[in-house]
Amino acid sequence: MTTADSTHRTQGWTAAVRQRLGLGRLLPLGGPADGAWISERAAVAVLRRATAGPGPGPVLGELRIAVAAPDTAPDPELPPPPSALPPGPLRIEATMAATYDQPLPTAAAALREALLTAAARRLGLVVSEVDLRVTELLEDSPDRVEPEPAEVTRAADAENAAGRAAAAVSGVATLTRVLGPAVHTGEDHVRVELATDGGHRALDVARAVRAAVTGAVEGHPPVTVLVTSVTEDPGAREPQGPPAG
């Protein structure tokens, strides 16, 4: 017999699974000691915005990000989120549409450089390889479409010291709750889930959150950070953080 409560529970579980799958892979930010990850969905959205500038040029198609050499990736020094990729250099695989007004090698090199620059300066991803495959040749440059911003699942107001400390860090747009509560307290660590402001490099924000939460929580436990979204402020300047590495 199906009850209203069981129906609501099933719907809630289904929505949670769909939301979790929508994040894509959980990618390492920085290195093994940084204790920070970002959802593939958030990273891809930033890379698309960075390569969708005005004027003619190659157009990015499908884009996936994975660990470049999973067999040699080092173990994280802090507990990763569930199913997160291990820290280590990443590989971007993408398709592109090019036009006849620019040689293919030139177009591919420009797009590859734009992806590498955005990954390092806007996010803090360590990318060692960019594999581009031309899937279409266009007669004219297409109108560039700005990617739609990802929906941000906001958390309730921070109710504990860790949440308040994280929310107060510059560059934190909001705490989120995609994998569970915004602040997950394990036996040996604390994990904070949040969205960052597009005007700040995600890795820099994660490092600042880790320091703030570690100092605010009794016992100063290890802290990890999961960035589930990067909000975009049209008036924000491009982050100018150092390349990750």
C-alpha positions in Angstrom: 0.0 0.0 0.0 1.4 3.4 -1.0 1.0 6.2 1.5 1.4 9.9 0.9 4.5 9.9 3.2 6.1 7.1 1.2 5.3 8.8 -2.0 6.9 12.1 -0.7 10.0 10.1 0.5 10.4 8.4 -2.9 10.1 11.7 -4.8 12.6 13.3 -2.5 15.1 10.4 -2.9 14.6 10.5 -6.7 15.2 14.3 -6.8 18.3 13.9 -4.7 19.8 11.2 -7.0 19.1 13.3 -10.1 20.7 16.3 -8.4 23.8 14.3 -7.4 24.1 12.8 -10.9 23.8 16.3 -12.4 27.0 17.4 -10.6 29.0 15.1 -12.8 32.5 14.1 -11.6 33.9 15.7 -8.5 37.2 17.2 -9.7 40.2 18.0 -7.5 41.1 21.6 -7.1 44.8 22.3 -6.6 46.9 19.5 -5.2 46.6 16.6 -2.7 47.1 18.9 0.3 44.4 21.4 -0.7 41.4 19.3 0.4 39.1 20.9 -2.2 36.9 19.6 -5.0 34.6 21.1 -7.5 31.7 19.6 -9.5 32.3 19.0 -13.1 29.1 20.8 -13.9 30.3 23.9 -12.2 33.8 23.7 -13.8 32.3 23.2 -17.3 30.0 26.1 -17.0 32.9 28.4 -16.1 35.0 27.1 -19.0 32.1 27.6 -21.4 31.6 31.2 -20.3 35.3 31.9 -20.6 35.4 30.7 -24.3 32.1 32.2 -25.4 33.5 35.7 -26.0 32.3 38.0 -28.7 33.6 37.8 -32.3 34.5 35.0 -34.6 36.3 31.9 -33.5 35.9 28.2 -32.7 32.8 27.2 -30.8 33.1 24.7 -27.9 30.9 21.6 -28.1 30.8 18.7 -25.7 33.3 18.9 -22.8 34.4 16.4 -20.2 37.1 16.5 -17.5 38.9 13.6 -16.0 42.1 12.7 -14.3 44.9 12.5 -16.9 46.7 9.5 -15.4 44.5 7.8 -12.8 46.9 5.0 -12.2 49.6 7.4 -10.9 47.4 10.0 -9.2 48.5 10.6 -5.6 46.1 9.8 -2.7 44.4 12.8 -1.1 45.8 14.0 2.2 42.3 14.7 3.4 39.0 12.6 3.2 37.4 13.2 -0.3 33.7 13.6 -0.9 31.9 10.4 -2.0 33.1 9.2 -5.4 35.4 12.2 -5.9 38.3 11.9 -8.3 41.8 11.6 -6.8 44.0 14.7 -6.9 46.3 14.9 -9.8 46.7 16.6 -13.2 43.5 16.6 -15.2 42.6 16.1 -18.9 40.0 18.1 -20.8 38.4 16.4 -23.7 36.2 18.6 -25.9 34.7 18.9 -29.4 34.7 22.1 -31.4 33.1 23.7 -34.4 35.4 25.8 -36.6 34.9 28.2 -39.4 36.7 28.5 -42.7 38.1 32.0 -41.9 40.8 30.6 -39.6 43.2 27.6 -40.1 42.2 24.6 -38.0 45.5 24.4 -36.1 45.3 28.1 -35.2 41.7 27.8 -34.1 42.4 24.7 -32.0 45.4 26.4 -30.4 43.4 29.5 -29.4 40.7 27.4 -27.9 43.1 25.2 -26.1 44.9 28.2 -24.6 41.6 29.8 -23.5 40.6 26.6 -21.7 44.0 26.2 -20.0 43.9 29.9 -18.9 40.4 29.7 -17.5 41.0 26.5 -15.7 44.0 27.9 -13.9 42.9 31.5 -13.3 39.2 31.2 -12.7 39.1 27.8 -10.9 42.5 26.5 -9.8 42.3 23.2 -11.8 45.6 21.6 -12.6 45.2 20.7 -16.3 48.0 18.9 -18.1 46.2 17.9 -21.3 43.5 19.4 -23.6 42.3 17.1 -26.3 40.2 18.9 -29.0 38.4 17.2 -31.8 36.9 19.1 -34.7 33.4 17.8 -35.4 32.0 20.5 -37.6 33.1 23.1 -40.2 30.9 26.2 -40.4 30.5 28.5 -43.4 29.9 31.5 -41.1 30.7 32.2 -37.5 27.6 31.3 -35.4 26.0 33.6 -32.9 27.5 32.9 -29.6 25.1 31.8 -26.9 25.9 32.6 -23.3 25.5 29.4 -21.2 22.6 29.4 -18.8 23.6 29.8 -15.2 23.3 26.6 -13.2 20.6 26.5 -10.5 22.1 26.9 -7.0 20.6 24.8 -4.2 20.9 27.1 -1.3 21.3 25.9 2.2 19.4 27.2 5.2 21.1 29.9 7.3 24.3 28.6 8.9 23.4 27.4 12.3 26.8 26.3 13.6 30.3 27.7 14.0 31.6 26.0 10.9 28.8 27.2 8.7 29.0 30.8 10.0 32.8 30.9 9.5 32.5 29.5 5.9 29.6 31.9 4.9 31.7 34.9 6.1 34.6 34.2 3.8 35.0 36.6 0.9 34.1 34.8 -2.4 31.5 32.5 -0.9 28.2 33.1 -2.6 26.2 30.8 -0.5 26.4 27.5 1.3 24.7 24.6 -0.6 23.3 21.2 0.2 23.5 18.9 -2.8 25.3 15.9 -1.2 23.6 16.5 2.1 23.9 19.2 4.7 26.0 22.2 3.9 28.3 21.3 6.8 29.0 17.5 7.1 30.7 16.5 10.3 32.5 13.2 10.1 34.4 11.3 12.8 37.8 12.8 11.7 37.0 15.8 9.5 34.5 18.5 8.5 33.3 19.0 4.9 31.7 22.2 3.7 29.6 22.5 0.6 29.3 25.9 -1.1 29.0 28.0 -4.2 31.7 30.5 -5.0 31.4 34.0 -6.6 32.7 34.1 -10.2 34.8 37.1 -9.3 37.0 34.9 -7.1 39.2 31.9 -8.0 37.5 28.8 -6.6 40.7 27.3 -5.2 41.6 30.5 -3.3 38.1 30.6 -1.8 38.3 27.0 -0.8 41.6 27.5 0.9 40.3 30.5 2.8 37.2 28.5 3.9 39.3 25.7 5.1 41.4 28.1 7.3 38.4 29.9 8.6 36.4 26.7 9.5 39.5 25.0 11.1 40.0 28.0 13.3 36.3 28.2 14.3 35.6 24.6 15.2 36.5 23.2 18.5 39.5 20.8 18.2 40.5 22.4 14.9 39.7 19.3 12.8 40.8 18.8 9.2 38.4 20.6 6.8 37.6 19.8 3.1 35.6 21.9 0.7 33.3 20.9 -2.2 32.3 23.7 -4.7 29.0 22.7 -6.3 28.5 25.9 -8.3 30.1 29.1 -9.4 27.8 32.0 -9.6 28.4 34.6 -12.3 28.1 38.3 -11.7 28.1 40.2 -15.1 29.9 43.1 -13.5 32.6 41.0 -11.7 36.2 41.3 -12.9 38.0 38.2 -14.1 39.9 36.5 -11.3 43.7 37.0 -11.6 44.9 34.3 -9.3 48.2 32.5 -10.0 48.0 29.3 -12.1 47.4 26.2 -10.1 50.3 23.9 -9.6 
